[in-house]
Amino acid sequence: MYLRRRQSLRGPLRLPETVNSEILKSFIILPWSASLLGYFVKFVMIGSIKSILPLTSLLFLYLPIQTNYKIDFNSIFTCYYIVELSFYMFYIYHKNLLSQSKPTSDLYVYPPDRDRQLKLTNNNDPIKFLKNMLKHMDGVLGSNASSKDKQKALLDWFSTSTTHISAPKEWKEIRRDNLIEWLSWAFWSKPVSEINKLKSATKDLEEMIKLIEIWTGEKIEEGRTEAVSMRLSIDEIRSEYHPIIHYLVTHVGCCTVGYITLTLRGFERKKIGRMTYWVRRGSGNNEKCPIVFISGIGIGLVSYLKLYDRWIKEYPNRKIYLVDLPEYSLRFTTSVDILSPMERAESMTAMLGGRGAHFVGHSLGSVVISWVMRLAPEGVVKAATFIDPVCFLLFHSSVAANFVYRPPSTPLDCLVSYFVAKELYVNNALHRYFRWETNILDPLMLKGINTSVVLSDHDHFVPAQAVERHLNLEAERVRTRILREHSHAQFCVMEGSCDVVLEEFREADVGC
C-alpha cells in the first residue's frame, strides 16, 4: 500500500565537490549585474548572437561598395548575408501573421460533451471559480496574511507601464477599470469591449469586484490609472529575432542528436493522429504499468537523457513512452499546428491502448498531465510525478510575469529569456494557446492517485514554497520535495538531483 507521507525537505541536497558553488550561486541567484559571469552571459553570449543581424546588414551594404557593386554570388559570405536577411524578412512577416491570430477562446476545439468541457475549462461559473481562487490564495498566504499581503498578490498581475519592468507598489494605483480589464481576460479570455456585450458577464463582474474588495479589505475607486494588466492570450507576441544559426542548432542539431541517441537506446518514433511520440518496448514481459514522460519548454526530449538511462537500467523490461511538445521545443516552422487539450488527451489514451500509466511531466509537461486527468477515462493516470510543475497555482503571477513579461534578473534568466521565452514559436504558443483556467490543476484532482512533486528552491518561474504550502493544505497522498540550491530544470544536468527525482518517482510508483 502507498503510505501518505509528505516531506518538504530531507536536508539540503549538496552540490558535487567538482562544482564551484560560488559560480553556481552567481549564475542562478545573484543579479546578472553583480558578477563578471552575468556580464559575460548578457553581453558576450547573448550580445554576440543578437549582433549577427545588424552586422550582416552592414556588411551586405558595405561589400558592394568595396567591389564597385559587383556582387559575388559564389561567395559563401554573400550567400549567408542573403539567407540571413531573407530569414529576417520572413520572421517579420510571420510574427505579424501570428500576432493577428485570435486568442485561445476561438482557437481551441473543446469537447462536444458538456461535462468534459466543464472539466477542461474549470470555468462554468466565474463567481465560484474566483471564490475558489481566493480561498486557495488564503491558504498559500497563511492565516497571518494582512490586507497588504493580499493586495500584493493581485498587484503582481499589473505593471506600471507596457514594458512590465515593475509592479505597482500601492493598491490605490489600481482602479475599477484596471481591474475589470484584468478580470475580463482572466475569467473569459476576452477584452473589455467584447465583455460589455455580454449581460451575464457584466453582472458577474460587478459581483467579482465586490468579492475582491472584501478580500483585500479596501474599496476600489472608480476610473483608471496608468497601470497595465498582464493578459497573456490578448497581449501582443513579445518575441525577439533569432538568427538562422539558432534554428540550425535547436531544430536541425538537437533533433538529429535526439533521433540518434533515442534510437541507440532502443526507442522507436511513432505517430498517432497528429501526435508524435517515442516508445521503448523493453526486453521482456513486465506487469508494471508503462512510464509516460512529457517534456517541458526547451530543446525537447534530448535534455533528459540522464533520466531515460536510469529508467532503462532500473526497468529494462518496462515500456517507456516519451511525448514531445514541438510547439515548445524551439523549432522553426512555416505553420502552427498545435494540438488541443482534448486531442492530446485522446491521443495519449489511444497510445496506451486504454491502459493506465505512470505519468511524469517536467515544467509545461505537467499541464499536459492535468489535461489527461480531466479528459481521459478514469484510471489512465495511475500515478504521477511532477518536476518543477507549472500547473499548480497558475493564478499566482510568477509563471506569466517572470517567464514572459518581466526583464530577466539573473544570468540564467537572461539565457532562458532570450533563447527560450522570446523565441517566436514558443512565445506564440504561450500567448495564443496557454489558458491558465484550462491548464491549472486543482489538487483535488489528485485524490486517489499516488503523486510525487519535486520543486526547486531557486525556481524563478514556479513559486516553489507557495506550491508546497498549497499541496500540503489541499492534497492527500502527495509527497513534496524541494531541491536545495537548484533552479528550474537544473536536475537535468545534476547527477545528485536526478537521484532525488528517481527516488520520488519510485515512491509514487508503488502499486503501479
C-alpha positions as CSV (number, residue, x, y, z in Angstrom):
1,M,0.0,0.0,0.0
2,Y,1.1,3.5,-0.7
3,L,1.7,5.3,2.6
4,R,0.7,9.0,2.8
5,R,3.9,10.9,3.6
6,R,4.9,14.4,2.9
7,Q,8.4,15.6,3.0
8,S,9.3,19.1,2.0
9,L,13.0,18.9,3.0
10,R,15.1,16.0,3.9
11,G,18.1,18.1,4.4
12,P,19.8,20.1,1.8
13,L,20.9,18.5,-1.4
14,R,24.7,19.0,-1.6
15,L,26.3,20.1,-4.8
16,P,29.1,17.8,-6.1
17,E,32.5,18.8,-5.0
18,T,33.6,19.4,-8.6
19,V,31.1,22.2,-8.9
20,N,32.1,25.6,-7.7
21,S,29.1,26.7,-5.6
22,E,30.0,30.3,-5.7
23,I,29.9,30.3,-9.5
24,L,26.6,28.4,-9.4
25,K,25.2,30.9,-7.0
26,S,26.2,33.9,-9.2
27,F,24.6,32.1,-12.1
28,I,21.2,31.2,-10.6
29,I,20.7,33.6,-7.6
30,L,22.6,36.9,-7.9
31,P,21.5,39.7,-10.3
32,W,23.4,39.5,-13.6
33,S,25.0,42.9,-12.9
34,A,26.5,41.6,-9.7
35,S,29.2,39.4,-11.3
36,L,31.5,39.1,-14.2
37,L,29.7,35.9,-15.2
38,G,26.5,37.9,-15.6
39,Y,28.1,40.5,-17.9
40,F,29.7,37.7,-19.9
41,V,26.3,36.0,-20.4
42,K,24.4,39.1,-21.3
43,F,26.9,41.0,-23.4
44,V,29.2,38.2,-24.9
45,M,27.0,35.1,-25.2
46,I,23.6,36.8,-25.9
47,G,25.1,40.0,-27.4
48,S,27.1,38.1,-30.0
49,I,24.0,36.3,-31.2
50,K,21.9,39.5,-31.3
51,S,24.7,41.3,-33.3
52,I,24.5,38.8,-36.2
53,L,21.6,40.6,-37.9
54,P,22.9,44.2,-37.7
55,L,26.4,43.1,-38.7
56,T,25.0,41.1,-41.6
57,S,23.0,44.1,-42.8
58,L,26.0,46.4,-42.6
59,L,28.3,44.0,-44.5
60,F,25.6,43.5,-47.1
61,L,25.6,47.2,-47.7
62,Y,29.3,47.7,-47.4
63,L,30.7,44.9,-49.6
64,P,29.1,46.0,-52.9
65,I,30.6,49.5,-52.4
66,Q,34.0,47.9,-52.0
67,T,33.6,45.8,-55.1
68,N,32.1,48.6,-57.3
69,Y,28.7,47.0,-56.9
70,K,29.8,43.7,-58.4
71,I,28.3,41.1,-56.0
72,D,30.0,37.7,-56.0
73,F,27.1,35.3,-55.6
74,N,29.6,32.4,-55.5
75,S,30.9,33.7,-52.2
76,I,29.8,31.8,-49.1
77,F,29.6,35.1,-47.2
78,T,27.4,36.7,-49.8
79,C,25.0,33.7,-49.8
80,Y,24.9,33.8,-46.0
81,Y,24.0,37.5,-46.0
82,I,21.2,37.0,-48.4
83,V,19.8,34.0,-46.5
84,E,20.0,35.8,-43.1
85,L,18.3,38.9,-44.4
86,S,15.6,36.8,-46.1
87,F,15.1,34.9,-42.9
88,Y,14.7,38.1,-41.0
89,M,12.1,39.3,-43.5
90,F,10.2,36.1,-43.1
91,Y,10.4,36.5,-39.3
92,I,8.7,39.9,-39.5
93,Y,6.0,38.6,-41.8
94,H,5.3,35.5,-39.7
95,K,5.3,37.4,-36.4
96,N,2.7,39.9,-37.8
97,L,0.7,37.0,-39.1
98,L,0.7,35.2,-35.7
99,S,0.1,38.4,-33.8
100,Q,-3.2,38.9,-35.7
101,S,-4.4,35.4,-34.8
102,K,-7.4,35.1,-32.5
103,P,-6.9,34.3,-28.8
104,T,-7.3,30.8,-27.5
105,S,-11.1,31.0,-26.8
106,D,-11.7,30.8,-30.5
107,L,-8.8,28.5,-31.5
108,Y,-9.3,25.7,-29.0
109,V,-11.6,22.8,-30.1
110,Y,-13.5,21.9,-26.9
111,P,-15.1,18.5,-26.3
112,P,-18.7,18.3,-27.6
113,D,-19.6,16.5,-24.3
114,R,-20.6,19.3,-21.9
115,D,-19.4,17.5,-18.8
116,R,-16.0,17.0,-20.2
117,Q,-15.9,20.6,-21.4
118,L,-16.6,21.9,-17.9
119,K,-13.8,19.6,-16.6
120,L,-11.4,21.2,-19.0
121,T,-12.3,24.9,-18.6
122,N,-12.8,24.9,-14.8
123,N,-14.9,28.0,-15.5
124,N,-18.6,27.3,-16.0
125,D,-19.2,29.6,-13.0
126,P,-16.8,32.6,-12.8
127,I,-18.0,33.6,-9.4
128,K,-17.5,30.2,-8.0
129,F,-14.1,30.0,-9.7
130,L,-13.0,33.3,-8.2
131,K,-14.1,32.3,-4.7
132,N,-12.2,29.1,-5.1
133,M,-9.1,31.0,-6.2
134,L,-9.3,33.4,-3.3
135,K,-9.7,30.5,-0.9
136,H,-6.5,28.9,-2.3
137,M,-4.7,32.2,-2.0
138,D,-5.7,32.5,1.6
139,G,-4.1,29.1,2.2
140,V,-0.9,30.0,0.4
141,L,-0.6,33.4,2.1
142,G,-1.3,31.9,5.5
143,S,-3.6,32.8,8.4
144,N,-1.5,35.8,9.4
145,A,-1.7,37.4,6.0
146,S,-2.6,41.1,6.2
147,S,-4.7,43.1,3.7
148,K,-1.4,44.4,2.2
149,D,-0.2,40.9,1.6
150,K,-3.5,40.1,-0.3
151,Q,-3.3,43.3,-2.3
152,K,0.3,42.5,-3.2
153,A,-0.8,39.1,-4.6
154,L,-3.1,40.8,-7.0
155,L,-0.8,43.8,-7.7
156,D,1.8,41.4,-9.2
157,W,-0.6,40.9,-12.2
158,F,-0.2,44.6,-13.0
159,S,2.7,46.7,-14.2
160,T,3.4,50.4,-14.1
161,S,4.0,50.6,-17.9
162,T,3.8,48.4,-21.0
163,T,7.4,47.5,-20.5
164,H,6.3,45.5,-17.4
165,I,9.5,46.3,-15.6
166,S,7.9,46.5,-12.2
167,A,4.5,46.1,-10.5
168,P,2.6,49.0,-8.8
169,K,3.5,49.5,-5.1
170,E,0.1,50.5,-3.8
171,W,-3.3,49.1,-4.2
172,K,-4.7,52.6,-4.8
173,E,-2.8,52.5,-8.1
174,I,-5.4,50.0,-9.3
175,R,-8.8,51.4,-10.2
176,R,-12.1,49.8,-11.2
177,D,-11.5,49.9,-14.9
178,N,-8.0,48.4,-14.5
179,L,-9.4,45.6,-12.5
180,I,-12.3,45.0,-15.0
181,E,-9.8,44.8,-17.8
182,W,-7.8,42.1,-16.0
183,L,-10.9,40.1,-14.8
184,S,-12.3,40.1,-18.4
185,W,-9.2,38.4,-19.6
186,A,-8.6,36.2,-16.5
187,F,-12.1,34.6,-16.5
188,W,-13.4,35.0,-20.1
189,S,-10.2,35.4,-22.2
190,K,-11.8,38.4,-23.8
191,P,-11.1,42.2,-24.0
192,V,-13.5,44.5,-22.2
193,S,-15.1,45.6,-25.5
194,E,-16.4,42.1,-26.0
195,I,-17.4,41.5,-22.4
196,N,-19.6,44.6,-22.5
197,K,-21.8,42.9,-25.0
198,L,-22.5,40.0,-22.6
199,K,-25.1,41.0,-20.0
200,S,-24.4,37.9,-17.7
201,A,-20.7,38.7,-17.7
202,T,-21.3,42.4,-16.8
203,K,-23.4,41.3,-13.9
204,D,-20.7,38.7,-12.8
205,L,-18.0,41.4,-13.0
206,E,-19.9,43.6,-10.5
207,E,-20.1,40.8,-8.0
208,M,-16.4,39.8,-8.6
209,I,-15.3,43.3,-7.8
210,K,-17.3,43.2,-4.5
211,L,-15.6,39.9,-3.6
212,I,-12.2,41.3,-4.3
213,E,-13.0,44.5,-2.2
214,I,-14.0,42.2,0.7
215,W,-10.9,40.0,0.3
216,T,-8.4,42.9,0.1
217,G,-10.2,45.0,2.7
218,E,-10.3,48.1,0.6
219,K,-12.8,49.7,-1.7
220,I,-11.8,50.1,-5.3
221,E,-12.1,53.6,-6.7
222,E,-13.8,54.5,-10.0
223,G,-11.8,55.3,-13.1
224,R,-8.5,54.1,-14.5
225,T,-4.8,54.7,-13.8
226,E,-1.7,54.1,-16.0
227,A,-1.3,50.6,-14.6
228,V,-1.3,47.8,-17.2
229,S,-2.5,44.3,-16.6
230,M,-0.8,41.2,-17.9
231,R,-3.2,39.5,-20.3
232,L,-1.3,36.6,-21.8
233,S,-3.7,35.5,-24.5
234,I,-4.6,39.0,-25.6
235,D,-1.3,40.9,-25.4
236,E,1.0,41.2,-28.4
237,I,3.5,38.5,-29.0
238,R,6.7,39.6,-27.3
239,S,9.3,37.7,-29.3
240,E,12.8,38.7,-30.5
241,Y,14.5,37.8,-33.7
242,H,16.8,34.7,-33.6
243,P,19.2,34.2,-36.4
244,I,19.1,31.2,-38.7
245,I,22.1,29.7,-36.9
246,H,19.9,29.5,-33.8
247,Y,17.5,27.2,-35.5
248,L,20.3,25.2,-37.1
249,V,21.3,24.3,-33.6
250,T,18.0,23.9,-31.8
251,H,16.0,22.4,-34.7
252,V,18.4,20.6,-37.0
253,G,21.1,19.8,-34.5
254,C,19.1,18.9,-31.4
255,C,16.5,16.9,-33.5
256,T,19.3,14.9,-35.2
257,V,21.1,14.3,-31.9
258,G,17.8,13.3,-30.3
259,Y,16.9,10.9,-33.1
260,I,20.3,9.2,-32.9
261,T,20.5,9.0,-29.1
262,L,17.0,7.8,-28.6
263,T,17.3,5.2,-31.4
264,L,20.5,3.9,-29.8
265,R,18.6,3.5,-26.5
266,G,16.0,1.3,-28.2
267,F,13.3,3.9,-28.7
268,E,11.1,3.9,-31.9
269,R,9.5,7.0,-33.3
270,K,5.7,6.6,-33.7
271,K,2.7,8.8,-34.6
272,I,-0.9,8.5,-33.6
273,G,-3.2,11.1,-35.1
274,R,-1.2,14.3,-35.1
275,M,0.8,13.4,-32.0
276,T,4.4,12.2,-32.4
277,Y,6.0,10.1,-29.6
278,W,8.8,7.7,-28.9
279,V,8.4,4.2,-27.3
280,R,10.8,1.7,-25.9
281,R,9.1,-1.7,-25.6
282,G,11.5,-3.3,-23.2
283,S,13.3,-6.6,-23.4
284,G,10.6,-8.8,-22.0
285,N,7.2,-9.0,-20.3
286,N,6.6,-6.7,-17.4
287,E,3.4,-6.4,-15.4
288,K,4.2,-2.9,-14.1
289,C,2.3,-0.1,-15.9
290,P,4.2,1.9,-18.6
291,I,6.0,5.2,-17.9
292,V,4.9,8.2,-19.9
293,F,7.3,11.2,-19.8
294,I,6.3,14.6,-21.2
295,S,9.0,17.2,-21.7
296,G,8.9,20.9,-20.9
297,I,9.8,24.1,-22.8
298,G,13.3,23.9,-24.2
299,I,15.2,21.8,-26.8
300,G,12.9,18.8,-26.4
301,L,13.4,15.2,-25.3
302,V,17.2,15.2,-25.7
303,S,17.5,17.3,-22.5
304,Y,16.5,14.3,-20.3
305,L,18.9,11.6,-21.4
306,K,20.2,11.0,-17.8
307,L,16.7,10.3,-16.7
308,Y,16.0,7.8,-19.5
309,D,19.2,6.0,-18.9
310,R,18.3,5.5,-15.2
311,W,14.9,4.2,-16.1
312,I,16.3,1.8,-18.8
313,K,18.8,0.4,-16.3
314,E,16.3,0.1,-13.5
315,Y,13.3,-1.1,-15.5
316,P,14.8,-2.9,-18.6
317,N,11.5,-4.8,-19.3
318,R,9.2,-1.8,-18.8
319,K,7.6,0.1,-21.6
320,I,8.6,3.8,-21.7
321,Y,6.8,6.5,-23.8
322,L,8.4,9.9,-24.5
323,V,6.0,12.6,-25.6
324,D,7.4,15.7,-27.2
325,L,5.8,19.2,-27.4
326,P,7.2,20.5,-30.7
327,E,5.5,23.9,-30.3
328,Y,7.6,24.5,-27.2
329,S,10.8,23.0,-28.5
330,L,12.5,25.9,-30.3
331,R,11.7,24.5,-33.8
332,F,11.3,26.5,-36.9
333,T,8.0,26.1,-38.8
334,T,6.0,27.8,-41.5
335,S,2.7,26.8,-40.0
336,V,1.5,26.5,-36.4
337,D,-0.3,23.2,-35.7
338,I,-0.9,22.9,-32.0
339,L,-3.0,20.0,-30.6
340,S,-5.9,21.0,-28.4
341,P,-6.1,19.6,-24.9
342,M,-8.9,17.2,-26.0
343,E,-6.9,15.9,-28.9
344,R,-3.8,15.5,-26.8
345,A,-5.6,13.5,-24.1
346,E,-7.4,11.3,-26.6
347,S,-4.2,10.6,-28.5
348,M,-2.4,9.6,-25.3
349,T,-5.3,7.3,-24.3
350,A,-5.1,5.6,-27.7
351,M,-1.3,5.4,-27.4
352,L,-1.6,3.5,-24.2
353,G,-4.4,1.3,-25.6
354,G,-6.6,2.3,-22.7
355,R,-4.1,1.0,-20.1
356,G,-3.1,3.0,-17.1
357,A,0.4,4.5,-16.8
358,H,2.7,6.4,-14.5
359,F,2.8,9.9,-16.0
360,V,5.9,12.1,-15.4
361,G,5.9,15.7,-16.5
362,H,8.6,18.4,-16.3
363,S,7.6,22.0,-16.3
364,L,5.0,22.6,-19.0
365,G,4.6,18.8,-19.3
366,S,2.7,19.0,-16.0
367,V,0.0,20.9,-17.8
368,V,-0.5,18.0,-20.3
369,I,-0.9,15.6,-17.3
370,S,-3.6,17.9,-16.0
371,W,-5.5,17.6,-19.4
372,V,-5.2,13.8,-19.3
373,M,-6.5,13.7,-15.7
374,R,-9.6,15.7,-16.7
375,L,-10.3,14.5,-20.2
376,A,-9.1,10.9,-20.4
377,P,-11.1,8.0,-18.9
378,E,-10.6,7.4,-15.2
379,G,-7.6,5.2,-14.5
380,V,-5.4,6.3,-17.4
381,V,-3.3,8.2,-14.9
382,K,-2.4,5.5,-12.3
383,A,0.4,7.6,-10.7
384,A,2.0,10.9,-11.3
385,T,5.4,12.6,-10.8
386,F,5.6,16.3,-11.3
387,I,9.0,18.0,-11.7
388,D,9.1,21.8,-11.5
389,P,5.4,21.8,-12.3
390,V,3.7,25.0,-13.6
391,C,0.2,23.5,-13.4
392,F,-0.4,24.4,-9.8
393,L,-1.2,27.9,-8.6
394,L,-1.5,29.4,-12.1
395,F,-3.5,32.2,-10.6
396,H,-0.1,33.2,-9.0
397,S,1.6,35.7,-11.3
398,S,5.1,34.1,-11.1
399,V,4.9,31.9,-14.2
400,A,3.4,34.5,-16.6
401,A,5.3,37.5,-15.1
402,N,8.8,36.0,-14.8
403,F,8.8,33.9,-17.9
404,V,7.1,36.2,-20.4
405,Y,6.9,39.7,-19.1
406,R,9.4,40.8,-16.5
407,P,13.0,41.6,-17.6
408,P,15.4,38.8,-16.6
409,S,17.3,39.3,-13.3
410,T,20.0,36.5,-13.1
411,P,22.4,35.3,-15.7
412,L,20.4,32.1,-16.1
413,D,17.2,34.1,-16.5
414,C,18.9,36.1,-19.3
415,L,19.7,32.9,-21.2
416,V,16.2,31.5,-20.7
417,S,14.6,34.8,-21.6
418,Y,16.4,35.3,-24.9
419,F,17.0,31.8,-26.2
420,V,13.7,30.2,-25.0
421,A,11.0,32.6,-23.8
422,K,11.5,35.2,-26.5
423,E,11.6,32.6,-29.3
424,L,8.8,33.3,-31.8
425,Y,7.0,29.9,-31.8
426,V,7.3,29.4,-28.0
427,N,6.1,32.9,-27.5
428,N,3.2,32.4,-29.9
429,A,2.2,29.1,-28.1
430,L,2.2,30.8,-24.8
431,H,0.4,34.0,-25.9
432,R,-2.3,32.4,-28.1
433,Y,-2.8,28.8,-26.7
434,F,-2.0,29.0,-23.0
435,R,-5.1,29.5,-20.9
436,W,-4.5,29.5,-17.2
437,E,-8.0,28.4,-16.3
438,T,-7.7,25.5,-18.7
439,N,-4.2,24.4,-17.6
440,I,-4.4,24.8,-13.8
441,L,-4.7,21.6,-11.8
442,D,-6.8,21.6,-8.7
443,P,-5.1,19.4,-6.0
444,L,-8.5,17.7,-5.5
445,M,-7.9,16.0,-8.9
446,L,-5.0,14.1,-7.4
447,K,-7.3,12.2,-5.0
448,G,-6.7,8.5,-5.2
449,I,-3.6,8.9,-7.4
450,N,-0.1,8.2,-6.0
451,T,1.7,11.5,-6.6
452,S,5.1,13.0,-6.0
453,V,6.1,16.6,-6.6
454,V,9.7,17.8,-7.0
455,L,10.4,21.5,-6.8
456,S,13.4,23.7,-6.9
457,D,14.0,26.4,-4.2
458,H,15.6,29.0,-6.6
459,D,13.0,28.5,-9.3
460,H,12.2,31.9,-10.8
461,F,9.2,30.7,-12.7
462,V,7.4,28.3,-10.2
463,P,6.7,29.7,-6.7
464,A,8.1,26.6,-5.1
465,Q,7.4,27.4,-1.4
466,A,3.9,28.6,-2.3
467,V,3.2,25.4,-4.3
468,E,4.4,23.3,-1.4
469,R,2.1,25.0,1.1
470,H,-0.8,24.7,-1.4
471,L,-0.3,21.0,-1.8
472,N,0.2,20.4,1.9
473,L,-3.1,22.1,2.6
474,E,-5.2,20.8,-0.3
475,A,-3.9,17.5,-1.4
476,E,-3.9,14.0,0.0
477,R,-1.4,11.2,-0.7
478,V,1.0,13.8,-2.3
479,R,4.7,13.9,-1.5
480,T,6.6,17.2,-1.9
481,R,10.3,17.5,-2.2
482,I,12.3,20.7,-2.7
483,L,15.8,20.6,-4.2
484,R,18.1,23.0,-2.4
485,E,20.3,25.4,-4.4
486,H,18.5,24.5,-7.6
487,S,16.9,26.5,-10.3
488,H,14.3,25.4,-12.8
489,A,15.3,22.3,-14.8
490,Q,18.7,22.1,-13.2
491,F,18.0,18.5,-12.3
492,C,18.7,17.6,-16.0
493,V,22.4,18.3,-15.5
494,M,23.0,17.4,-11.8
495,E,23.6,13.8,-11.0
496,G,22.6,14.1,-7.4
497,S,19.3,15.8,-8.2
498,C,18.5,13.2,-10.8
499,D,18.8,10.6,-8.0
500,V,16.3,12.6,-5.9
501,V,13.8,12.7,-8.8
502,L,14.1,8.9,-9.2
503,E,13.6,8.4,-5.5
504,E,10.4,10.4,-5.6
505,F,9.3,8.5,-8.8
506,R,9.8,5.2,-7.0
507,E,7.6,6.4,-4.1
508,A,4.8,7.3,-6.4
509,D,5.3,4.2,-8.5
510,V,4.3,1.9,-5.6
511,G,1.2,-0.1,-6.8
512,C,1.6,0.6,-10.5
